[in-house]
Amino acid sequence: MQLRSVALAAFVAASFSAHADTVALWDYSATPTSTKHTQSANGASFAVIGGVTTSFASGVANQALNTTTYAAQGAGNLTRGVEYDVDTSGYTNLVLTFAQRNSGTASAWTTLQYTIDGGETWNFATTFQMPAASSGSFLSGITYDFSNTQGVNDNPLFGVQLLASFAPGTSTYVATSNGLAGTYGTSGTIRYDNVTFSGTAIPETAPIPEPQTYALMLAGLAAVGLLARRRRVG
């Protein structure tokens, strides 16, 4: 699949559907702290990728998931990060939204991957760079729209990964603070908060009557019509 690098500004959605439903949400506001989702329609789970370690730190409003212990410089591209698995059964127009905060020495580039088969295969979605000006601060409203991605809607085996990645076209990580490879460090931290999957509930359809049901309905209508005719004649 062709690698597609996008500016973060293009990755942030301009607007959302006013009628979107929350399919799953991690806002990390639970007490005691937990990586479990706060809300989900069908079920959801979280996992760390590679040797990443997690803790909790200050978030957008309350607390956030803090990740660290990333790969050494020039090694482990796309092998460390976080994974969110969400059962999207009964929903369409899936959209992922989250807030991210990088420390100055964390990898500036993150790659988003997704699966539609429970993790057997991971597909590239996009890659984005956290701007140096955001170092140490949360950037909210980071969004990826899966609405037109085949296989994502109404799927119990959907999931995404957010992975630290080399700068496009290179074999090195660059630091968030100033974009220089020399300042990248494995102890750099990336925080995630308000990780939300939203979508539109698929309307329920009335069951199609069986052929014998149609026959009974027609017979009943015929009987009613015959009775009405007899009354008129009488």
TORGU-368790 format. One line per 2 residues: for each residue x, y, z of N, C-alpha, C. Coordinates in pm, 1 decimal. Atoms other than C-alpha are relative to their C-alpha. Example, Ala and Ser with C-alpha at 12.3 -4.5 7.8 and 13.67 -1.06 7.14 Angstrom:
BEGIN
89.0:-119.0:0.0:1230.0:-450.0:780.0:90.0:120.0:0.0 | -82.0:-119.0:-6.0:1367.0:-106.0:714.0:-77.0:109.0:73.0
END
This chain:
BEGIN
84.5:-118.6:0.0:0.0:0.0:0.0:88.4:124.2:0.0 | -80.7:-118.8:12.4:135.2:341.4:-89.3:-4.1:81.3:128.8
-9.3:-78.7:-121.2:257.8:543.0:208.8:-50.8:139.4:-27.6 | 57.5:-132.1:18.6:60.1:863.6:247.0:24.9:82.0:125.4
-30.8:-86.5:-111.8:199.5:1134.4:473.6:-87.7:123.7:-7.9 | 86.6:-117.3:0.6:-33.8:1412.0:577.7:41.3:96.0:108.6
-22.6:-100.7:-102.9:9.3:1736.5:764.9:-105.2:-18.2:107.7 | 93.8:20.7:-109.7:-153.0:1729.6:1106.2:-125.2:83.3:-19.2
117.1:-85.5:22.2:-379.9:2014.2:1004.3:-103.3:-70.0:-85.3 | 92.9:72.4:86.4:-530.2:1791.9:737.1:-58.4:-119.4:71.1
44.5:117.2:-75.3:-567.7:1512.1:989.7:-108.4:36.4:99.8 | 100.8:-46.2:-94.4:-785.9:1722.6:1215.5:-126.8:32.4:-76.3
125.7:-19.3:72.1:-1147.5:1710.6:1105.1:-54.5:139.8:21.5 | 59.4:-132.8:-10.5:-1326.1:2036.4:1034.4:-128.1:-3.7:80.5
127.2:8.6:-71.0:-1655.8:1915.0:1176.0:-41.0:-144.4:16.4 | 53.3:133.2:-25.1:-1850.8:1613.6:1302.4:-149.6:-0.3:-23.5
144.6:12.6:9.9:-2197.7:1482.7:1248.2:-62.3:28.2:136.1 | 64.8:-36.5:-125.8:-2427.8:1628.6:1509.5:-73.4:-119.0:60.5
78.4:113.6:-47.4:-2602.8:1293.2:1538.7:85.8:-124.6:23.1 | -87.3:115.0:-19.2:-2297.4:1070.3:1587.8:-18.9:-59.5:138.7
9.2:71.8:-126.6:-2320.1:806.8:1860.1:139.3:-42.8:44.2 | -126.6:50.0:-51.4:-2031.8:705.1:2085.0:-0.5:-152.0:-5.8
-13.3:145.2:9.0:-1925.3:352.0:1995.8:92.5:-49.6:111.2 | -89.1:33.7:-111.6:-1637.8:343.3:2247.0:76.8:125.0:40.6
-68.1:-117.8:-52.5:-1460.7:595.5:2469.2:95.3:-37.8:111.8 | -97.8:6.9:-108.5:-1145.9:603.0:2681.1:30.7:143.8:40.9
-34.5:-134.8:-44.9:-1128.5:924.5:2883.1:88.3:-2.8:125.5 | -94.4:21.4:-110.4:-915.9:781.3:3166.9:-35.8:78.7:125.3
43.1:-75.1:-117.7:-1123.4:958.7:3429.2:-43.4:-90.7:113.9 | 46.6:94.5:-102.2:-1209.4:642.3:3620.5:92.5:-0.2:121.5
-76.7:13.3:-123.8:-1097.5:599.6:3980.3:-33.7:-134.3:62.9 | -141.6:-21.1:26.5:-893.2:398.0:4042.5:32.1:2.2:-149.1
-39.2:-13.9:139.9:-702.9:458.0:3720.9:-6.6:-134.5:-71.3 | 15.2:122.8:76.8:-762.5:205.3:3446.9:10.9:30.5:-148.0
-5.9:-15.7:145.5:-694.0:155.3:3077.1:-127.9:-49.3:-65.4 | 125.2:48.7:56.8:-1043.7:10.6:3033.8:-82.7:116.9:-53.6
85.8:-102.8:56.6:-1294.0:199.2:2824.1:-100.7:48.3:103.3 | 102.2:-56.4:-86.4:-1532.6:430.2:3003.1:-138.7:-30.9:-52.7
129.6:23.7:62.8:-1812.1:367.6:2755.6:19.7:-80.1:-127.5 | -1.9:70.9:127.6:-1878.6:121.1:2473.9:-138.2:-56.2:-28.1
129.8:52.8:39.5:-2180.0:4.9:2278.2:-0.1:-152.3:-0.1 | -3.7:145.4:17.8:-2067.4:-353.0:2210.9:114.5:-68.8:72.2
-119.0:60.4:-58.8:-1732.2:-408.1:2378.1:125.3:58.6:-63.3 | -123.7:-59.4:48.5:-1378.2:-273.7:2345.7:113.2:-41.8:93.0
-114.5:38.3:-81.8:-1026.6:-345.5:2470.8:122.0:81.1:-39.5 | -123.5:-76.7:19.3:-682.7:-187.6:2500.5:120.0:-91.6:19.7
-123.6:76.0:-16.9:-329.2:-326.9:2463.4:118.5:89.3:-34.2 | -123.1:-69.8:37.3:27.6:-199.3:2451.1:72.5:-83.2:-104.2
-73.8:65.9:107.8:250.0:-282.4:2153.7:148.9:10.0:28.0 | -143.4:0.6:-23.2:613.5:-384.1:2192.1:32.4:15.6:147.3
-42.6:-15.6:-139.5:797.4:-285.7:2508.1:-49.2:125.9:66.4 | 51.7:-123.8:-58.2:594.9:27.8:2577.3:-54.2:-25.0:140.4
54.9:5.7:-134.6:513.2:88.4:2941.8:-94.5:117.9:20.0 | 101.3:-103.3:-18.3:220.5:291.2:3071.0:-10.8:42.9:145.8
33.3:-53.8:-131.9:126.6:509.1:3365.4:-109.0:103.2:-23.7 | 101.9:-103.4:15.7:-119.7:790.4:3427.7:56.6:133.5:44.3
-49.1:-134.5:-27.7:-49.7:1162.2:3423.8:-112.8:98.2:-30.6 | 105.1:-99.7:22.4:-241.6:1486.2:3392.0:-45.8:-3.1:-145.4
57.1:6.5:133.3:-476.7:1494.5:3094.5:-65.0:129.5:-41.6 | 68.2:-118.1:50.0:-697.5:1733.1:2903.9:-84.4:63.1:109.9
83.8:-50.9:-108.0:-943.4:1764.1:3191.5:34.9:-65.4:133.0 | -26.0:72.1:-122.8:-853.1:1496.1:3444.5:135.8:-68.8:-9.0
-125.8:71.0:16.4:-590.4:1232.4:3368.8:4.7:-63.9:-137.8 | -21.0:58.6:131.6:-445.1:1069.2:3058.5:90.0:-121.9:11.4
-90.2:114.9:6.2:-263.0:751.7:2958.6:135.8:48.3:-47.5 | -136.3:-41.1:33.9:112.3:813.3:2955.5:78.4:-122.1:-46.3
-78.8:113.1:52.3:334.0:584.6:2740.2:145.6:41.1:-15.2 | -142.9:-24.9:14.9:712.3:554.0:2732.2:70.3:-132.2:-28.6
-83.2:115.9:32.0:998.9:304.6:2676.8:-16.3:-36.2:-147.8 | 6.2:21.5:143.8:1010.6:341.7:2300.9:133.2:-55.0:-51.7
-116.2:67.7:58.4:1261.8:179.7:2064.1:120.3:93.4:-11.5 | -123.0:-76.6:15.1:1624.5:288.0:2030.4:3.3:69.4:-135.8
-12.2:-73.9:125.7:1718.5:536.0:1761.2:41.3:-92.6:-114.6 | -30.8:79.6:118.1:1717.3:372.3:1418.0:-48.3:-143.7:6.9
47.1:139.0:-15.0:1546.2:54.0:1542.4:-148.7:-2.0:31.0 | 137.0:23.4:-44.0:1197.1:-86.0:1588.1:-105.2:90.0:-59.5
101.8:-82.6:64.0:1007.6:126.6:1340.2:-135.0:-72.6:-1.3 | 136.8:53.5:0.3:630.1:68.8:1381.6:-15.9:-125.1:87.8
10.4:117.2:-87.5:681.8:-181.6:1663.6:-45.6:34.1:141.4 | 38.4:-37.1:-135.9:584.2:19.3:1972.9:-107.6:108.3:-1.4
108.7:-96.5:-8.4:269.7:203.0:2065.7:-117.0:-57.2:76.4 | 121.8:43.6:-68.9:-89.1:140.2:2171.1:-101.6:-51.8:-100.8
102.6:60.5:86.2:-383.9:-56.7:2033.8:-136.8:11.1:67.2 | 138.6:-7.4:-45.7:-758.1:0.3:2066.9:-84.7:-87.0:-92.5
86.8:89.1:77.3:-997.0:-274.9:1955.1:-145.4:29.2:36.0 | 138.2:-41.4:-20.8:-1364.8:-190.2:1909.3:-94.3:-83.8:-85.4
104.8:70.4:72.7:-1668.0:-397.2:1811.9:-95.5:104.8:-57.4 | 83.1:-102.4:64.3:-1847.6:-176.5:1557.5:-132.1:-56.3:-52.0
125.7:61.0:45.3:-2142.5:-411.6:1506.4:-116.4:96.7:20.7 | 116.6:-86.0:-9.1:-2455.5:-211.8:1431.4:28.5:146.3:-25.0
-35.9:-140.0:23.3:-2267.4:107.1:1342.3:70.9:17.9:-134.4 | -66.6:-37.8:123.4:-2148.8:280.1:1027.2:59.0:140.4:17.4
-60.7:-133.8:-4.2:-1957.7:603.2:948.4:92.9:17.0:120.0 | -89.7:-1.1:-115.1:-1684.5:526.2:1203.2:104.5:111.5:-10.5
-98.1:-108.4:-8.1:-1464.1:818.8:1311.4:77.7:-15.6:130.4 | -87.6:3.8:-117.0:-1166.2:809.5:1549.2:43.7:142.5:33.3
-44.6:-131.2:-47.1:-1089.4:1119.6:1758.3:76.3:-18.6:130.5 | -74.9:10.2:-124.8:-830.7:1166.6:2032.1:84.2:124.3:22.3
-94.1:-106.2:-34.5:-597.7:1407.9:2209.9:135.9:-64.0:25.1 | -135.5:54.4:-15.8:-220.0:1357.3:2208.5:92.9:109.1:51.9
-100.1:-91.1:-55.7:66.1:1515.7:2402.8:135.3:-69.6:-4.9 | -135.1:55.3:9.2:431.7:1448.6:2320.2:97.5:81.3:83.9
-111.3:-70.2:-62.4:732.6:1530.9:2532.3:98.2:38.6:-110.3 | -91.3:-49.6:101.9:1015.7:1705.8:2350.1:84.6:-106.3:-66.3
-89.0:102.4:55.8:1225.1:1390.3:2302.6:-74.4:-118.4:-59.9 | 77.2:108.7:60.0:939.9:1165.6:2186.1:1.6:9.7:-151.4
7.2:-0.4:145.6:906.8:1064.7:1821.9:-109.0:95.6:-46.4 | 97.4:-96.2:51.0:734.7:1345.3:1634.3:-101.8:-66.2:-91.8
86.1:65.0:99.1:584.2:1100.1:1384.2:-72.2:-120.5:58.9 | 84.3:111.4:-43.2:299.4:860.5:1458.4:-71.7:-56.7:-122.0
71.7:65.8:109.3:147.0:606.2:1220.5:-125.0:-66.8:54.6 | 126.8:63.0:-34.5:-214.7:496.3:1240.7:-23.3:-118.4:-92.0
33.2:121.2:74.1:-290.9:138.0:1133.8:-134.6:-52.2:47.9 | 128.7:57.4:-39.6:-618.6:-52.6:1138.1:-10.4:-144.0:-46.9
25.4:138.7:37.3:-739.0:-410.2:1121.6:-150.2:-22.6:-11.8 | 141.2:38.8:12.8:-1068.9:-558.9:1006.2:-16.1:-150.6:20.0
5.7:144.9:-19.8:-980.6:-921.0:1086.2:56.6:-41.6:136.2 | -42.4:35.1:-134.6:-894.1:-909.5:1454.3:149.7:-1.1:20.2
-144.2:-9.9:-17.5:-525.0:-832.3:1408.7:82.6:-94.1:-84.5 | -76.1:87.6:89.9:-430.3:-1095.3:1152.6:76.6:82.6:-102.9
-61.8:-89.6:97.7:-354.2:-814.8:907.3:-20.1:143.6:46.4 | 8.6:-141.6:-33.5:-275.3:-449.2:977.9:21.2:82.9:-126.2
-2.4:-82.9:119.6:-339.9:-186.6:712.6:37.1:143.8:35.4 | -39.9:-138.5:-20.1:-188.9:159.9:680.2:-119.0:93.2:-19.4
104.2:-101.9:15.0:-429.5:448.8:738.2:62.5:134.8:-32.2 | -65.5:-129.1:23.1:-212.9:760.3:771.1:117.9:14.4:94.7
-108.2:-34.6:-91.1:94.9:910.4:933.9:-3.9:150.0:21.3 | 5.2:-143.1:-26.2:118.0:1248.5:1103.0:111.5:41.6:94.7
-107.7:-56.6:-80.2:370.6:1473.9:1271.4:-57.1:97.1:102.4 | 36.8:-95.4:-103.8:314.2:1645.6:1603.3:90.2:122.7:-14.9
-82.2:-119.9:20.2:429.4:2007.2:1558.1:85.5:32.2:121.9 | -91.5:-33.2:-108.4:723.4:2129.6:1764.1:-64.6:93.9:100.7
64.9:-96.8:-88.9:506.9:2408.0:1906.2:-91.2:-67.1:101.5 | 91.2:69.6:-91.0:281.3:2147.6:2069.4:74.0:-78.1:107.2
-76.8:79.7:-94.6:564.0:1984.7:2265.8:-35.0:37.2:143.7 | 35.7:-22.4:-138.5:450.0:1944.0:2625.9:-143.2:43.9:20.9
140.3:-41.4:-11.2:89.8:2040.0:2548.3:-88.0:-96.9:-77.7 | 92.9:87.4:70.7:-217.1:1843.2:2441.6:-49.3:67.1:-127.5
63.5:-41.9:123.4:-337.8:1873.0:2086.5:-127.8:-82.4:-11.4 | 128.2:70.1:-0.4:-707.6:1784.8:2092.6:-63.0:-0.8:-138.8
75.2:4.6:125.1:-941.0:1688.2:1811.1:73.3:-63.7:-116.0 | -66.6:73.4:108.3:-696.7:1474.7:1614.3:-97.3:-107.2:-48.9
110.9:80.6:52.8:-927.8:1281.5:1383.9:37.4:-75.4:-125.6 | -8.9:75.0:125.4:-934.6:1008.5:1122.5:-138.0:-57.5:-29.7
133.2:41.2:41.9:-1253.0:933.3:930.2:8.4:-133.3:-74.9 | 1.9:132.3:61.9:-1305.5:562.7:852.3:-128.2:-25.9:-78.3
131.9:19.1:59.8:-1647.6:620.0:694.2:3.8:-76.2:-131.8 | -7.3:61.3:132.4:-1536.1:513.0:348.3:104.8:-110.3:-8.9
-99.7:106.9:-1.6:-1285.7:248.2:457.5:-70.8:-134.7:1.4 | 70.3:127.6:15.0:-1402.9:-92.3:342.4:27.2:-94.0:117.0
-13.0:101.2:-103.6:-1468.6:-347.6:614.1:-4.0:50.1:142.3 | -2.6:-54.9:-135.5:-1468.4:-110.6:912.4:-138.3:1.5:63.2
136.3:-10.7:-52.7:-1842.0:-61.9:949.9:-57.6:-135.7:38.3 | 74.5:119.8:-39.7:-2054.0:-319.4:1136.0:90.8:-121.9:8.9
-103.3:103.9:-4.4:-1747.8:-529.2:1220.8:46.2:-23.7:143.6 | -43.5:27.8:-136.5:-1673.6:-701.2:1555.0:151.2:-16.3:13.2
-143.8:27.6:-1.6:-1304.9:-745.2:1457.0:84.2:121.9:-35.6 | -70.2:-123.1:35.8:-1206.8:-380.3:1402.5:91.6:44.9:113.8
-91.4:-55.7:-98.8:-911.2:-218.8:1579.2:99.7:93.6:-65.2 | -101.4:-91.5:51.1:-644.2:49.5:1543.9:124.2:-6.1:87.6
-125.4:-15.1:-73.4:-282.4:96.2:1645.9:57.4:138.3:-29.2 | -72.8:-125.0:13.6:-95.7:423.4:1706.4:144.7:-31.0:35.1
-136.7:48.7:-13.5:274.0:351.7:1655.0:102.5:109.9:-26.4 | -111.0:-91.2:25.6:591.8:557.0:1684.9:68.2:-41.9:-129.5
-55.7:35.7:130.5:747.0:576.7:1339.1:113.5:93.2:-40.9 | -106.3:-81.4:57.5:1054.6:696.9:1154.4:-60.3:116.6:-78.1
42.9:-108.4:87.0:1026.8:1028.5:976.9:-8.1:-53.9:-142.8 | 17.4:53.7:135.5:900.6:959.2:621.5:127.1:13.5:-84.7
-116.4:0.0:88.6:1179.1:863.4:381.7:132.5:-12.7:70.7 | -124.9:13.4:-75.4:1434.8:810.4:661.4:-1.0:-130.7:78.0
-9.2:117.7:-86.3:1551.1:535.7:893.4:28.9:42.2:143.3 | -21.2:-51.0:-135.0:1552.8:747.3:1208.8:-127.2:66.5:52.6
104.9:-76.9:-65.1:1311.4:895.4:1459.4:48.3:144.1:10.9 | -34.6:-139.5:-27.3:1302.8:1273.1:1493.3:-79.5:44.9:121.6
63.3:-43.5:-123.6:1218.7:1448.2:1817.7:-108.6:103.1:-26.9 | 110.2:-94.7:15.4:901.4:1646.0:1862.6:46.2:144.3:18.7
-36.8:-135.6:-38.9:1075.7:1949.8:2012.8:53.8:85.0:-114.5 | -58.9:-80.3:107.3:1276.9:2056.8:1709.2:21.7:-78.2:-128.8
-10.5:77.8:122.6:1258.7:1778.1:1452.2:137.6:-56.0:-28.1 | -134.9:51.5:20.5:1620.8:1669.7:1501.5:13.2:-140.8:55.4
-16.0:139.2:-42.3:1715.2:1303.6:1520.5:84.2:-10.6:126.6 | -92.9:9.9:-112.0:1987.0:1372.9:1776.2:-61.9:18.0:135.9
62.0:-24.5:-130.4:1745.4:1477.0:2049.6:-108.3:-102.1:34.5 | 96.9:105.7:-28.7:1517.9:1173.0:2025.7:50.9:-87.2:113.7
-39.3:87.7:-109.5:1517.5:953.7:2337.1:-104.1:-106.2:27.2 | 92.7:111.0:-26.4:1363.8:618.5:2432.8:-91.9:28.3:117.8
81.9:-32.9:-116.1:1229.6:773.5:2753.8:-98.5:112.7:-29.9 | 100.0:-98.8:37.8:1027.8:1029.4:2561.6:-139.3:-54.4:24.0
134.9:44.7:-34.7:660.3:1018.0:2651.8:-104.2:51.2:-99.2 | 116.4:-36.9:80.9:338.1:1022.7:2450.9:-123.3:-31.1:83.5
124.0:18.6:-76.4:6.4:1073.9:2629.4:-119.8:0.2:-95.2 | 124.8:6.3:76.0:-338.1:988.1:2494.7:-117.1:25.4:95.1
118.1:-28.5:-80.5:-671.2:1116.1:2620.7:-121.9:13.2:-91.5 | 127.3:-13.8:72.3:-1037.8:1120.4:2514.4:0.9:-75.1:-133.5
-2.9:84.1:120.2:-987.1:838.4:2265.1:-143.3:-46.2:-26.9 | 142.3:20.5:26.3:-1329.0:820.1:2102.5:-23.7:-57.4:-138.7
48.8:53.0:126.8:-1483.5:606.0:1830.8:-148.2:34.0:-8.0 | 139.9:-35.9:16.5:-1809.9:752.6:1705.9:-51.5:-53.9:-132.0
59.6:53.3:122.1:-2051.6:635.3:1440.5:-149.6:23.4:-2.4 | 144.5:-12.5:16.9:-2408.8:620.3:1318.9:-63.4:-137.3:12.7
68.2:127.8:-19.6:-2637.6:345.0:1438.5:-73.8:-40.2:-127.0 | 69.0:51.2:118.1:-2765.7:128.4:1155.4:-146.1:-24.0:36.5
142.4:17.2:-34.8:-3149.9:148.9:1154.4:-41.1:-145.7:-8.3 | 53.0:135.8:2.7:-3327.0:-173.0:1238.1:-109.0:-9.9:-106.0
99.7:20.0:104.6:-3535.8:-312.1:954.4:-102.0:-103.7:45.4 | 104.9:95.2:-36.1:-3867.6:-491.4:995.6:24.2:-131.8:-70.8
-21.3:130.2:63.8:-3845.8:-865.5:927.1:-93.5:-20.6:-119.4 | 80.7:29.0:118.3:-3970.2:-980.3:586.3:-88.9:-121.0:29.4
90.1:113.3:-30.4:-4281.1:-1200.4:629.2:30.6:-121.3:-86.7 | -15.4:124.0:74.1:-4255.3:-1562.5:525.8:-113.7:-13.6:-101.4
105.7:17.4:101.7:-4456.1:-1671.0:214.6:-132.5:-45.4:58.8 | 124.6:48.0:-59.6:-4708.1:-1855.0:431.8:-73.0:110.6:74.8
62.2:-113.3:-68.1:-4765.7:-1532.8:626.1:-78.9:83.6:-98.4 | 71.6:-72.9:105.0:-4855.7:-1353.5:304.1:-130.3:-71.8:-36.8
118.1:77.8:37.2:-5097.0:-1636.0:220.2:-111.8:16.9:103.2 | 99.1:-17.2:-106.0:-5271.3:-1606.5:556.4:-60.5:139.7:-2.9
49.4:-137.5:7.3:-5295.0:-1229.4:518.9:-100.0:15.8:-114.5 | 89.7:-10.0:114.8:-5451.7:-1260.7:173.3:-131.9:-73.1:26.8
120.7:75.2:-32.3:-5692.4:-1526.4:297.8:-88.7:78.9:95.5 | 76.8:-79.9:-94.8:-5794.9:-1301.8:584.1:-68.7:117.0:-66.3
60.4:-111.8:71.8:-5851.8:-1005.8:353.4:-117.9:-46.5:-85.7 | 107.4:54.2:82.9:-6058.3:-1224.0:122.8:-123.3:-30.7:84.1
111.6:33.1:-88.6:-6272.7:-1342.6:414.5:-73.2:125.6:44.5 | 61.6:-126.5:-41.7:-6330.5:-984.9:533.1:-81.3:59.3:-113.9
70.7:-53.1:116.6:-6424.5:-878.6:180.2:-129.4:-75.4:-27.1 | 118.9:82.4:22.0:-6670.5:-1170.1:143.8:-107.6:31.7:101.9
95.5:-28.8:-104.7:-6830.7:-1091.2:477.2:-67.0:136.1:-24.5 | 55.4:-133.7:26.9:-6872.6:-723.5:385.1:-98.5:-5.0:-115.9
89.9:12.3:116.0:-7029.7:-822.1:51.7:-133.2:-62.6:38.9 | 122.3:66.5:-44.6:-7280.7:-1054.0:219.6:-88.7:95.5:78.1
77.4:-94.9:-78.9:-7382.4:-777.8:455.8:-70.7:100.5:-90.5 | 61.2:-94.5:93.6:-7444.5:-539.5:167.5:-118.2:-65.4:-73.7
105.1:72.6:73.1:-7650.0:-804.1:-20.9:-120.3:-20.3:90.5 | 108.6:24.4:-93.1:-7849.7:-884.9:289.7:-75.1:129.0:29.9
END
